[in-house]
Amino acid sequence: MKVIGVKDYVEMCQKAKEIVVSTVRSKQKVNLGLATGSTPMGLYKDMVEDFKNNGTSYHNVTTFNLDEYVGLDGGSKQSYRYYMNTYLFDYIDIPKEHIFIPNGKAKNLEEECKRFDELIQKSGNIDLQILGIGRNGHIGFNEPGSRFDSRTHVVKLSESTRQANSRYFPSIADVPTHAITMGIQTILESRKIILLASGDSKANVISRLLTEEPSSKLPASALKHHPDVLIIADEKALQYVASK
Ligand code: GLP
């Protein structure tokens, strides 16, 4: 894992945008893996701005999102599909049929997980995967205890994750109890991975990630098994890390 330390959230987003844009411009066809949460919002804003100003085209880009809540459809404001439309897809030239997000309303969730995972593999896997990190070390919704060889699956959300994400819902009772998430193995099959971390609330988990041995107690530590992972973290997220 390589770490780039940046000043703040704005700089973190700029750096990530530069890498996304140069990846999109470097190949005929690119598969992007996308994350949600508050962390990548600024990255998506910068991508939209770059699309407007520099015309970077997403016509040949296919996207796969990491996760989706079980029980929410794209019309629900808290769904990750709604989030992606609102922050990115509605403003760039990506063809709608190139957008893949797990369907949290699927009748057969197991089938949906299998379908989604196979789709990624059939498409030739992800070229560049964007990740945020949960305060407990989750990536996607792979909670502590998740197997490193897991593929796309249904997870029960931990109470701490439901609590952390309740800020987007009217009340904690409205936060779904389950989600579909790309598995850790699925994520590790991406050619390049960028993990973004910003702010005090990520300081503890980033220090753990950089110092602990890989173990399922800290799902993000699986990234140590990957040859091309870049962590872009700001000063606040790196405050407990000795040499920045
Ligand atoms: C959420 C998402 C993750 C995200 C993480 C951090 O629950 N499932 O993909 O990376 O938690 O969220 P935030 O960026 O809001 O801190």
Residues whose N, C-alpha, C, O or C-beta is under 5 A from the ligand:
A	BS01	GLP	A35 T36 G37 S38 T39 D67 L131 G132 I133 G134 G140 F141
